[in-house]
Amino acid sequence: MSYQQILDFLYAQLPMFHRIGAAAYKKDLGNTYALLEHLGNPQQKFQSIHVGGTNGKGSTSHMLSAILQAKGFKTGLYVSPHYRDFRERIKINGQYISRQYVIDFVEKMKPIIAEVQPSFFELTVAMTFDYFAQRKVDVAVIEVGLGGRLDSTNVITPVLSVITNISFDHMQFLGDTLPEIAAEKAGIIKPGVPVVIGETNPESAPVFMATAKEKNAPITFADQQIQAKLLAENVSHSYFEVYKDGVVVYPDLAANLHGNYQILNVQTVLQAVASLPKAWEMDDQAIATGLKDLVTLTRFMGRWQLLGQNPTIIADSAHNEAGIQLAMQQLAKIPHDQLHLVIGVVKDKDLAKMLPLLPPDGVYYFAKPDIPRGLEADVLQKTAAEYGRIGKTYSSVKNALKAAKRKALAKDVIYVGGSIFVLAEII
């Protein structure tokens, strides 16, 4: 089978959450363990860092990977979902897994696929761990897919666990309150393994502290540690400056870190690096190089990504309440005559929480992401109108963006977002 035939097989034969939603979600780790046992438990053959949370875990994972690469570690990186190419999910030192490896892996696994009937995600995780073990990585940064406790990645014993933050997303699986969601995310905390929490939230912090205590896992809250240290010492390293109002600004970062919300992720990364085993000897130079050369080192994309100028065109992956709120706060600060917003979402998002956060005076272009899980553009248009967000529908994201470009003037701003799968069609 060719590479494309293998992908067609994976998409057609295996339930894939990011395409079809709830039907693909497995509520236990049995299939993952069965696949890994068949492969000789490759997850036990390399060191790892496990990164979970509601928002920012992809950015955090890429930053950690880049810093480790800059320090000289052969670094595996697993993230999900992908934008354009399935192989974006599985990288070593920024290089995608080869097409031939994907072909050979699926071919050899067909008998157990028929026996176990895993999901797309479960098989992809098994492929990732097999690849990292076979290629003998020094360390792998593993991003949680959904939740934590029951996520297929939660079969590793890492040297460090990281939980970026907690917000409302995937409530049908994780719970309707922040403490309930936090309990699922806290499932990646392992006995005796240090855990870094990116952002302190009064509702979720007690859950993390209780879980860490129960598992004898040293716990640190990055926002508390980093801000306290910077302000107390009044220092200025090569990768940040501290201003008198306490806002941390990073002047020399990769282009895709220009989203203001990345400040929170960088703080999480700085504390995570400080919490790694002493024998790893991480240093400021590795941090500075990793953050500055993030795109080159890891092929990072899709976060506050500048696609054009005159008019300014920004593509961003924010896709839930907390993410949209931060993105819109930054969008409002960009000088412009008119805002144009190309928006698409998936069916299981809480529009009542997301839509009021979008600017009421924007011109809207609605489109359905090209996946089965995508919400029909006319449904989104009608719901948005109930909140005073008025716009037209288009047959595709590309056509919506073309329409925005035709209408926008040089001093306008075009924002493309609402879903990772919207960006996948235009970046």
WOQUI-V719198 format. One record per residue. N is the residue number from 1. RES is the residue in one small letter. SS is DSSP state (a for helix, b for strand, c for the rest). PHI is phi in degrees with one decimal (none if undefined). PSI is psi in degrees with one decimal (999 if undefined). Layout:
n->N res->RES ss->SS phi->PHI psi->PSI
n->N res->RES ss->SS phi->PHI psi->PSI
//
This chain:
n->1 res->m ss->c phi->none psi->144.1
n->2 res->s ss->c phi->-76.8 psi->169.8
n->3 res->y ss->a phi->-59.5 psi->-45.3
n->4 res->q ss->a phi->-63.8 psi->-37.4
n->5 res->q ss->a phi->-65.4 psi->-36.3
n->6 res->i ss->a phi->-64.5 psi->-44.4
n->7 res->l ss->a phi->-63.2 psi->-41.9
n->8 res->d ss->a phi->-60.3 psi->-39.0
n->9 res->f ss->a phi->-63.4 psi->-46.4
n->10 res->l ss->a phi->-61.9 psi->-45.7
n->11 res->y ss->a phi->-69.9 psi->-35.8
n->12 res->a ss->a phi->-83.0 psi->-36.7
n->13 res->q ss->a phi->-91.5 psi->-28.4
n->14 res->l ss->c phi->-112.4 psi->130.4
n->15 res->p ss->c phi->-63.4 psi->131.7
n->16 res->m ss->c phi->-123.3 psi->112.7
n->17 res->f ss->a phi->-55.5 psi->-46.4
n->18 res->h ss->a phi->-67.5 psi->-14.2
n->19 res->r ss->a phi->-99.2 psi->-43.2
n->20 res->i ss->a phi->-114.4 psi->-12.3
n->21 res->g ss->c phi->89.5 psi->-140.3
n->22 res->a ss->a phi->-55.9 psi->-32.4
n->23 res->a ss->a phi->-61.0 psi->-20.6
n->24 res->a ss->a phi->-93.4 psi->-6.6
n->25 res->y ss->c phi->-81.4 psi->123.8
n->26 res->k ss->c phi->-102.7 psi->133.8
n->27 res->k ss->c phi->-98.4 psi->21.4
n->28 res->d ss->c phi->-154.6 psi->171.0
n->29 res->l ss->c phi->-100.8 psi->11.0
n->30 res->g ss->a phi->-57.2 psi->-46.7
n->31 res->n ss->a phi->-63.3 psi->-42.3
n->32 res->t ss->a phi->-62.0 psi->-46.2
n->33 res->y ss->a phi->-62.7 psi->-37.7
n->34 res->a ss->a phi->-64.5 psi->-43.4
n->35 res->l ss->a phi->-64.2 psi->-44.1
n->36 res->l ss->a phi->-69.5 psi->-36.3
n->37 res->e ss->a phi->-61.4 psi->-41.7
n->38 res->h ss->a phi->-60.6 psi->-32.2
n->39 res->l ss->c phi->-91.2 psi->2.2
n->40 res->g ss->c phi->84.3 psi->25.8
n->41 res->n ss->c phi->53.6 psi->60.6
n->42 res->p ss->a phi->-62.3 psi->-25.0
n->43 res->q ss->a phi->-62.9 psi->-15.2
n->44 res->q ss->a phi->-92.0 psi->1.3
n->45 res->k ss->c phi->-107.2 psi->8.7
n->46 res->f ss->c phi->-150.7 psi->155.6
n->47 res->q ss->b phi->-80.3 psi->155.1
n->48 res->s ss->b phi->-148.2 psi->161.3
n->49 res->i ss->b phi->-124.5 psi->129.4
n->50 res->h ss->b phi->-107.0 psi->125.8
n->51 res->v ss->b phi->-121.7 psi->116.8
n->52 res->g ss->b phi->-123.6 psi->-173.6
n->53 res->g ss->c phi->131.3 psi->172.9
n->54 res->t ss->c phi->-84.0 psi->-52.9
n->55 res->n ss->c phi->-124.0 psi->150.5
n->56 res->g ss->c phi->87.6 psi->-4.1
n->57 res->k ss->a phi->-69.5 psi->-31.2
n->58 res->g ss->a phi->-68.4 psi->-46.2
n->59 res->s ss->a phi->-61.9 psi->-45.0
n->60 res->t ss->a phi->-60.9 psi->-42.4
n->61 res->s ss->a phi->-63.2 psi->-43.6
n->62 res->h ss->a phi->-64.2 psi->-42.4
n->63 res->m ss->a phi->-63.0 psi->-45.0
n->64 res->l ss->a phi->-61.3 psi->-42.6
n->65 res->s ss->a phi->-61.1 psi->-44.4
n->66 res->a ss->a phi->-62.9 psi->-41.0
n->67 res->i ss->a phi->-66.0 psi->-42.4
n->68 res->l ss->a phi->-63.9 psi->-39.4
n->69 res->q ss->a phi->-63.7 psi->-43.2
n->70 res->a ss->a phi->-61.8 psi->-28.1
n->71 res->k ss->a phi->-81.0 psi->-11.6
n->72 res->g ss->c phi->107.4 psi->3.7
n->73 res->f ss->c phi->-78.5 psi->139.6
n->74 res->k ss->c phi->-75.9 psi->109.5
n->75 res->t ss->b phi->-117.2 psi->122.7
n->76 res->g ss->b phi->-87.7 psi->148.8
n->77 res->l ss->b phi->-138.2 psi->123.6
n->78 res->y ss->b phi->-118.6 psi->124.5
n->79 res->v ss->c phi->-138.0 psi->164.5
n->80 res->s ss->c phi->-156.6 psi->155.5
n->81 res->p ss->c phi->-79.6 psi->-173.3
n->82 res->h ss->c phi->-100.3 psi->161.7
n->83 res->y ss->c phi->-90.9 psi->-63.1
n->84 res->r ss->c phi->-114.3 psi->-35.2
n->85 res->d ss->c phi->-128.4 psi->127.0
n->86 res->f ss->a phi->-48.4 psi->-34.6
n->87 res->r ss->a phi->-71.1 psi->-11.0
n->88 res->e ss->a phi->-58.6 psi->-25.5
n->89 res->r ss->a phi->-68.2 psi->-27.7
n->90 res->i ss->b phi->-129.8 psi->109.0
n->91 res->k ss->b phi->-134.4 psi->151.9
n->92 res->i ss->b phi->-127.6 psi->121.4
n->93 res->n ss->c phi->47.6 psi->42.6
n->94 res->g ss->c phi->81.8 psi->-5.6
n->95 res->q ss->b phi->-95.1 psi->129.7
n->96 res->y ss->b phi->-65.2 psi->149.2
n->97 res->i ss->c phi->-54.0 psi->143.7
n->98 res->s ss->c phi->-74.0 psi->151.3
n->99 res->r ss->a phi->-59.3 psi->-39.1
n->100 res->q ss->a phi->-64.9 psi->-37.0
n->101 res->y ss->a phi->-63.8 psi->-41.7
n->102 res->v ss->a phi->-61.1 psi->-45.3
n->103 res->i ss->a phi->-60.1 psi->-51.3
n->104 res->d ss->a phi->-63.6 psi->-39.2
n->105 res->f ss->a phi->-63.9 psi->-48.7
n->106 res->v ss->a phi->-65.6 psi->-39.9
n->107 res->e ss->a phi->-60.2 psi->-46.2
n->108 res->k ss->a phi->-71.7 psi->-22.3
n->109 res->m ss->a phi->-93.6 psi->-2.3
n->110 res->k ss->a phi->-56.2 psi->-40.4
n->111 res->p ss->a phi->-61.2 psi->-44.4
n->112 res->i ss->a phi->-76.9 psi->-26.3
n->113 res->i ss->a phi->-60.5 psi->-44.4
n->114 res->a ss->a phi->-64.3 psi->-33.8
n->115 res->e ss->a phi->-77.6 psi->-47.3
n->116 res->v ss->a phi->-87.1 psi->-31.7
n->117 res->q ss->c phi->54.0 psi->60.7
n->118 res->p ss->c phi->-75.5 psi->167.3
n->119 res->s ss->c phi->-79.5 psi->166.9
n->120 res->f ss->a phi->-55.1 psi->-45.1
n->121 res->f ss->a phi->-66.4 psi->-42.4
n->122 res->e ss->a phi->-61.1 psi->-43.2
n->123 res->l ss->a phi->-69.0 psi->-37.7
n->124 res->t ss->a phi->-64.7 psi->-40.2
n->125 res->v ss->a phi->-62.6 psi->-43.9
n->126 res->a ss->a phi->-62.0 psi->-41.9
n->127 res->m ss->a phi->-60.1 psi->-44.4
n->128 res->t ss->a phi->-59.5 psi->-50.5
n->129 res->f ss->a phi->-66.2 psi->-36.8
n->130 res->d ss->a phi->-63.5 psi->-43.8
n->131 res->y ss->a phi->-64.1 psi->-46.4
n->132 res->f ss->a phi->-63.9 psi->-38.6
n->133 res->a ss->a phi->-67.9 psi->-45.2
n->134 res->q ss->a phi->-63.0 psi->-36.3
n->135 res->r ss->c phi->-90.0 psi->1.2
n->136 res->k ss->c phi->54.3 psi->56.3
n->137 res->v ss->c phi->-68.8 psi->152.5
n->138 res->d ss->c phi->-74.4 psi->-38.4
n->139 res->v ss->b phi->-155.9 psi->151.5
n->140 res->a ss->b phi->-127.1 psi->135.6
n->141 res->v ss->b phi->-96.4 psi->119.4
n->142 res->i ss->b phi->-115.5 psi->116.2
n->143 res->e ss->b phi->-87.1 psi->132.4
n->144 res->v ss->c phi->-65.0 psi->142.4
n->145 res->g ss->c phi->-81.0 psi->-59.8
n->146 res->l ss->c phi->-145.9 psi->124.5
n->147 res->g ss->c phi->76.7 psi->-116.0
n->148 res->g ss->c phi->174.3 psi->-62.8
n->149 res->r ss->c phi->-55.4 psi->-44.5
n->150 res->l ss->c phi->-107.7 psi->11.3
n->151 res->d ss->c phi->-72.3 psi->144.0
n->152 res->s ss->c phi->-60.4 psi->-25.2
n->153 res->t ss->c phi->-72.9 psi->-13.2
n->154 res->n ss->c phi->-82.2 psi->43.8
n->155 res->v ss->c phi->-117.3 psi->4.9
n->156 res->i ss->c phi->-98.0 psi->157.2
n->157 res->t ss->c phi->-113.9 psi->96.0
n->158 res->p ss->c phi->-80.2 psi->170.9
n->159 res->v ss->c phi->-83.7 psi->-18.6
n->160 res->l ss->b phi->-154.5 psi->137.3
n->161 res->s ss->b phi->-108.9 psi->141.5
n->162 res->v ss->b phi->-130.4 psi->130.8
n->163 res->i ss->b phi->-124.8 psi->113.0
n->164 res->t ss->c phi->-67.8 psi->-54.2
n->165 res->n ss->c phi->-168.7 psi->175.9
n->166 res->i ss->c phi->-129.8 psi->130.1
n->167 res->s ss->c phi->-149.9 psi->-179.5
n->168 res->f ss->c phi->-83.4 psi->119.1
n->169 res->d ss->c phi->-167.2 psi->146.2
n->170 res->h ss->c phi->52.0 psi->43.1
n->171 res->m ss->a phi->-63.6 psi->-24.6
n->172 res->q ss->a phi->-65.2 psi->-18.4
n->173 res->f ss->a phi->-109.2 psi->-33.2
n->174 res->l ss->a phi->-105.0 psi->-13.3
n->175 res->g ss->c phi->118.5 psi->163.8
n->176 res->d ss->c phi->-99.1 psi->-5.5
n->177 res->t ss->c phi->-122.6 psi->158.6
n->178 res->l ss->a phi->-62.6 psi->-40.8
n->179 res->p ss->a phi->-60.7 psi->-37.9
n->180 res->e ss->a phi->-65.7 psi->-44.8
n->181 res->i ss->a phi->-63.0 psi->-42.6
n->182 res->a ss->a phi->-60.3 psi->-38.2
n->183 res->a ss->a phi->-61.7 psi->-38.4
n->184 res->e ss->a phi->-69.0 psi->-43.5
n->185 res->k ss->a phi->-64.5 psi->-36.4
n->186 res->a ss->a phi->-67.7 psi->-9.5
n->187 res->g ss->a phi->-62.8 psi->-14.0
n->188 res->i ss->a phi->-87.0 psi->-7.1
n->189 res->i ss->c phi->-70.6 psi->126.2
n->190 res->k ss->c phi->-110.8 psi->152.9
n->191 res->p ss->c phi->-54.9 psi->124.0
n->192 res->g ss->c phi->75.4 psi->-2.0
n->193 res->v ss->c phi->-95.2 psi->125.4
n->194 res->p ss->c phi->-57.7 psi->146.5
n->195 res->v ss->b phi->-131.1 psi->134.9
n->196 res->v ss->b phi->-109.9 psi->126.1
n->197 res->i ss->b phi->-102.0 psi->126.3
n->198 res->g ss->c phi->-68.9 psi->-50.2
n->199 res->e ss->c phi->-126.0 psi->134.9
n->200 res->t ss->c phi->-82.7 psi->122.6
n->201 res->n ss->c phi->-124.9 psi->127.8
n->202 res->p ss->c phi->-60.5 psi->-23.4
n->203 res->e ss->c phi->-85.0 psi->-34.3
n->204 res->s ss->c phi->-96.2 psi->-26.2
n->205 res->a ss->a phi->-55.8 psi->-44.6
n->206 res->p ss->a phi->-60.2 psi->-33.5
n->207 res->v ss->a phi->-65.7 psi->-45.3
n->208 res->f ss->a phi->-66.2 psi->-41.3
n->209 res->m ss->a phi->-65.1 psi->-40.6
n->210 res->a ss->a phi->-66.8 psi->-41.8
n->211 res->t ss->a phi->-66.2 psi->-42.6
n->212 res->a ss->a phi->-63.0 psi->-40.9
n->213 res->k ss->a phi->-64.1 psi->-44.1
n->214 res->e ss->a phi->-60.1 psi->-35.4
n->215 res->k ss->c phi->-101.3 psi->8.5
n->216 res->n ss->c phi->54.3 psi->42.5
n->217 res->a ss->c phi->-105.9 psi->120.3
n->218 res->p ss->c phi->-58.8 psi->131.5
n->219 res->i ss->b phi->-122.5 psi->138.9
n->220 res->t ss->b phi->-135.3 psi->138.2
n->221 res->f ss->b phi->-100.4 psi->115.0
n->222 res->a ss->a phi->-62.1 psi->-43.4
n->223 res->d ss->a phi->-62.2 psi->-36.2
n->224 res->q ss->a phi->-69.2 psi->-46.4
n->225 res->q ss->a phi->-68.0 psi->-48.9
n->226 res->i ss->a phi->-68.8 psi->-47.9
n->227 res->q ss->a phi->-63.1 psi->-42.0
n->228 res->a ss->a phi->-62.3 psi->-42.8
n->229 res->k ss->a phi->-66.1 psi->-46.4
n->230 res->l ss->a phi->-64.7 psi->-45.1
n->231 res->l ss->a phi->-72.2 psi->-33.8
n->232 res->a ss->a phi->-70.4 psi->-39.7
n->233 res->e ss->a phi->-90.5 psi->-16.1
n->234 res->n ss->c phi->50.6 psi->52.1
n->235 res->v ss->c phi->-106.6 psi->164.7
n->236 res->s ss->c phi->-139.8 psi->103.1
n->237 res->h ss->c phi->-85.7 psi->177.4
n->238 res->s ss->c phi->-68.2 psi->-19.5
n->239 res->y ss->c phi->-109.6 psi->8.0
n->240 res->f ss->c phi->-163.6 psi->160.1
n->241 res->e ss->b phi->-130.9 psi->147.4
n->242 res->v ss->b phi->-111.5 psi->123.4
n->243 res->y ss->c phi->-96.4 psi->164.6
n->244 res->k ss->c phi->-63.6 psi->-24.1
n->245 res->d ss->c phi->-85.8 psi->5.7
n->246 res->g ss->c phi->86.3 psi->-1.8
n->247 res->v ss->c phi->-79.4 psi->130.0
n->248 res->v ss->b phi->-93.4 psi->126.2
n->249 res->v ss->b phi->-122.1 psi->135.6
n->250 res->y ss->c phi->-112.0 psi->100.1
n->251 res->p ss->c phi->-79.7 psi->-15.5
n->252 res->d ss->c phi->-126.5 psi->56.4
n->253 res->l ss->c phi->-112.0 psi->164.2
n->254 res->a ss->c phi->-58.3 psi->152.6
n->255 res->a ss->a phi->-55.3 psi->-38.0
n->256 res->n ss->a phi->-77.3 psi->2.9
n->257 res->l ss->a phi->-101.6 psi->13.9
n->258 res->h ss->c phi->-77.9 psi->-10.0
n->259 res->g ss->c phi->-63.4 psi->130.4
n->260 res->n ss->c phi->-58.4 psi->-30.5
n->261 res->y ss->c phi->-63.1 psi->-17.3
n->262 res->q ss->a phi->-68.3 psi->-19.1
n->263 res->i ss->a phi->-55.9 psi->-43.3
n->264 res->l ss->a phi->-64.9 psi->-40.0
n->265 res->n ss->a phi->-68.7 psi->-38.4
n->266 res->v ss->a phi->-63.2 psi->-41.1
n->267 res->q ss->a phi->-58.2 psi->-43.1
n->268 res->t ss->a phi->-61.4 psi->-42.9
n->269 res->v ss->a phi->-64.8 psi->-43.0
n->270 res->l ss->a phi->-59.7 psi->-42.7
n->271 res->q ss->a phi->-70.9 psi->-36.1
n->272 res->a ss->a phi->-61.9 psi->-44.3
n->273 res->v ss->a phi->-61.3 psi->-41.2
n->274 res->a ss->a phi->-66.4 psi->-20.5
n->275 res->s ss->c phi->-96.5 psi->-0.2
n->276 res->l ss->c phi->-71.6 psi->159.7
n->277 res->p ss->c phi->-52.7 psi->138.5
n->278 res->k ss->a phi->-57.1 psi->-31.6
n->279 res->a ss->a phi->-64.4 psi->-16.8
n->280 res->w ss->a phi->-78.3 psi->-18.1
n->281 res->e ss->c phi->51.3 psi->52.9
n->282 res->m ss->c phi->-71.1 psi->151.9
n->283 res->d ss->c phi->-145.3 psi->169.2
n->284 res->d ss->a phi->-60.7 psi->-36.3
n->285 res->q ss->a phi->-64.5 psi->-42.1
n->286 res->a ss->a phi->-63.9 psi->-40.4
n->287 res->i ss->a phi->-63.6 psi->-49.1
n->288 res->a ss->a phi->-61.1 psi->-44.7
n->289 res->t ss->a phi->-66.5 psi->-42.8
n->290 res->g ss->a phi->-61.6 psi->-43.4
n->291 res->l ss->a phi->-71.6 psi->-39.2
n->292 res->k ss->a phi->-69.1 psi->-40.5
n->293 res->d ss->c phi->-104.0 psi->28.4
n->294 res->l ss->a phi->-54.1 psi->-48.4
n->295 res->v ss->a phi->-65.0 psi->-44.3
n->296 res->t ss->a phi->-64.1 psi->-41.4
n->297 res->l ss->a phi->-75.9 psi->-32.3
n->298 res->t ss->a phi->-126.2 psi->-5.8
n->299 res->r ss->c phi->61.7 psi->39.2
n->300 res->f ss->c phi->-63.9 psi->138.6
n->301 res->m ss->c phi->-154.3 psi->166.1
n->302 res->g ss->c phi->85.7 psi->3.7
n->303 res->r ss->c phi->-115.2 psi->112.3
n->304 res->w ss->c phi->45.5 psi->50.7
n->305 res->q ss->b phi->-88.9 psi->125.5
n->306 res->l ss->b phi->-80.4 psi->117.2
n->307 res->l ss->b phi->-102.1 psi->-16.1
n->308 res->g ss->b phi->-174.0 psi->166.6
n->309 res->q ss->c phi->-132.4 psi->153.4
n->310 res->n ss->c phi->53.9 psi->62.7
n->311 res->p ss->c phi->-81.8 psi->158.1
n->312 res->t ss->b phi->-69.1 psi->128.9
n->313 res->i ss->b phi->-121.2 psi->120.4
n->314 res->i ss->b phi->-120.6 psi->130.8
n->315 res->a ss->b phi->-112.8 psi->132.2
n->316 res->d ss->c phi->-143.2 psi->146.3
n->317 res->s ss->c phi->-88.7 psi->3.1
n->318 res->a ss->c phi->-55.0 psi->131.3
n->319 res->h ss->c phi->-145.9 psi->14.1
n->320 res->n ss->c phi->-144.0 psi->179.3
n->321 res->e ss->a phi->-53.8 psi->-52.8
n->322 res->a ss->a phi->-65.8 psi->-41.9
n->323 res->g ss->a phi->-65.5 psi->-45.6
n->324 res->i ss->a phi->-62.6 psi->-40.0
n->325 res->q ss->a phi->-59.4 psi->-47.6
n->326 res->l ss->a phi->-65.7 psi->-41.3
n->327 res->a ss->a phi->-64.0 psi->-42.2
n->328 res->m ss->a phi->-69.1 psi->-32.6
n->329 res->q ss->a phi->-61.8 psi->-41.0
n->330 res->q ss->a phi->-73.8 psi->-39.0
n->331 res->l ss->a phi->-58.9 psi->-38.5
n->332 res->a ss->a phi->-64.4 psi->-23.2
n->333 res->k ss->c phi->-86.7 psi->-9.2
n->334 res->i ss->c phi->-81.5 psi->124.1
n->335 res->p ss->c phi->-57.9 psi->133.2
n->336 res->h ss->c phi->-162.7 psi->158.3
n->337 res->d ss->c phi->-89.8 psi->-43.3
n->338 res->q ss->c phi->-144.0 psi->139.4
n->339 res->l ss->b phi->-95.6 psi->134.6
n->340 res->h ss->b phi->-119.9 psi->128.7
n->341 res->l ss->b phi->-122.9 psi->116.9
n->342 res->v ss->b phi->-93.4 psi->112.2
n->343 res->i ss->b phi->-127.4 psi->135.6
n->344 res->g ss->c phi->-145.0 psi->152.3
n->345 res->v ss->c phi->-141.5 psi->170.4
n->346 res->v ss->b phi->-99.9 psi->164.0
n->347 res->k ss->c phi->-65.4 psi->-27.7
n->348 res->d ss->c phi->-93.8 psi->12.0
n->349 res->k ss->c phi->-82.6 psi->150.1
n->350 res->d ss->c phi->-86.6 psi->92.2
n->351 res->l ss->a phi->-65.0 psi->-28.8
n->352 res->a ss->a phi->-63.5 psi->-26.4
n->353 res->k ss->a phi->-92.3 psi->-32.0
n->354 res->m ss->a phi->-82.5 psi->-47.1
n->355 res->l ss->a phi->-62.5 psi->-40.5
n->356 res->p ss->a phi->-63.0 psi->-16.7
n->357 res->l ss->a phi->-80.7 psi->-18.4
n->358 res->l ss->c phi->-76.4 psi->148.3
n->359 res->p ss->c phi->-64.6 psi->129.6
n->360 res->p ss->c phi->-69.5 psi->-21.5
n->361 res->d ss->c phi->-97.6 psi->12.4
n->362 res->g ss->c phi->-81.4 psi->159.7
n->363 res->v ss->b phi->-98.0 psi->125.6
n->364 res->y ss->b phi->-108.2 psi->144.4
n->365 res->y ss->b phi->-131.0 psi->106.2
n->366 res->f ss->b phi->-98.7 psi->138.1
n->367 res->a ss->c phi->-148.8 psi->152.7
n->368 res->k ss->c phi->-88.9 psi->125.7
n->369 res->p ss->c phi->-57.1 psi->142.0
n->370 res->d ss->c phi->-80.9 psi->60.5
n->371 res->i ss->c phi->-141.5 psi->155.7
n->372 res->p ss->c phi->-56.6 psi->-29.5
n->373 res->r ss->c phi->-78.7 psi->-9.4
n->374 res->g ss->b phi->-65.8 psi->143.8
n->375 res->l ss->c phi->-82.7 psi->133.6
n->376 res->e ss->c phi->-56.5 psi->139.4
n->377 res->a ss->a phi->-61.5 psi->-37.3
n->378 res->d ss->a phi->-70.1 psi->-30.4
n->379 res->v ss->a phi->-68.0 psi->-44.1
n->380 res->l ss->a phi->-63.3 psi->-43.0
n->381 res->q ss->a phi->-58.8 psi->-46.1
n->382 res->k ss->a phi->-65.1 psi->-43.6
n->383 res->t ss->a phi->-66.6 psi->-41.2
n->384 res->a ss->a phi->-62.4 psi->-36.9
n->385 res->a ss->a phi->-62.3 psi->-30.5
n->386 res->e ss->a phi->-64.5 psi->-21.4
n->387 res->y ss->c phi->-105.9 psi->12.1
n->388 res->g ss->c phi->79.4 psi->14.0
n->389 res->r ss->c phi->-99.9 psi->104.8
n->390 res->i ss->c phi->-106.4 psi->135.7
n->391 res->g ss->b phi->-170.2 psi->179.7
n->392 res->k ss->b phi->-102.6 psi->163.0
n->393 res->t ss->b phi->-103.1 psi->154.9
n->394 res->y ss->c phi->-137.5 psi->156.3
n->395 res->s ss->c phi->-74.2 psi->-16.3
n->396 res->s ss->c phi->-157.6 psi->162.6
n->397 res->v ss->a phi->-62.4 psi->-41.4
n->398 res->k ss->a phi->-60.5 psi->-42.3
n->399 res->n ss->a phi->-68.4 psi->-35.1
n->400 res->a ss->a phi->-63.3 psi->-43.4
n->401 res->l ss->a phi->-66.7 psi->-39.3
n->402 res->k ss->a phi->-60.2 psi->-41.7
n->403 res->a ss->a phi->-64.3 psi->-40.7
n->404 res->a ss->a phi->-63.9 psi->-40.4
n->405 res->k ss->a phi->-64.7 psi->-38.2
n->406 res->r ss->a phi->-65.1 psi->-37.3
n->407 res->k ss->a phi->-86.1 psi->-30.9
n->408 res->a ss->c phi->-71.7 psi->141.3
n->409 res->l ss->c phi->-94.3 psi->172.7
n->410 res->a ss->c phi->-59.2 psi->-34.1
n->411 res->k ss->c phi->-94.4 psi->10.2
n->412 res->d ss->c phi->-86.8 psi->170.2
n->413 res->v ss->b phi->-126.7 psi->133.2
n->414 res->i ss->b phi->-109.1 psi->125.5
n->415 res->y ss->b phi->-112.9 psi->130.4
n->416 res->v ss->b phi->-116.7 psi->121.8
n->417 res->g ss->b phi->-175.3 psi->-158.5
n->418 res->g ss->c phi->103.0 psi->-24.5
n->419 res->s ss->c phi->-164.3 psi->145.3
n->420 res->i ss->a phi->-56.9 psi->-33.4
n->421 res->f ss->a phi->-76.9 psi->-17.0
n->422 res->v ss->a phi->-69.1 psi->-47.5
n->423 res->l ss->a phi->-63.9 psi->-34.3
n->424 res->a ss->c phi->-58.1 psi->-23.4
n->425 res->e ss->c phi->-90.0 psi->-10.0
n->426 res->i ss->c phi->-132.3 psi->-9.6
n->427 res->i ss->c phi->-95.1 psi->999
//
